[in-house]
Amino acid sequence: MNDRIKDKENIYRIDDSGVAKRAWNPCPTLKANMGTYPDRVPIIRDDFGIRKLTPYECLAFQGFSEEYRLPAIALAPIYKAIGNAVPVSLVKRIAEKLLLL
């Protein structure tokens, strides 16, 4: 896996075919199965090596504010909840479009 995750500019995802390089901008879809299958959490290479995105990084992609605090529970249900979340900005844009129709 280390040879397929080469640069710090991309977000990678492990899927059924192996390591997939980001074809998404800015991040792959965050799915609820991140909580069921820990290897489904998107991964990055940083100055310290290869690691999973943290729950707070995933929350940022979902549009949560930096002030949002997670409950002190295990990571699996946190990742599952993040994958099930619907970004408020997305709901707002859909509602605005529906109101214009």
PEKAGI-V372673 format. One record per helix or strand of 3 or more residues. SS is the DSSP state (h for helix, s for strand). FROM is the first residue (numbers start at 1). TO is the last residue. Records with the same first field share a line. If there is no record, write none. Layout:
SS: FROM-TO, FROM-TO
This chain:
s: 12-15, 18-21, 43-46, 49-52
h: 32-34, 38-40, 55-61, 75-84, 88-100
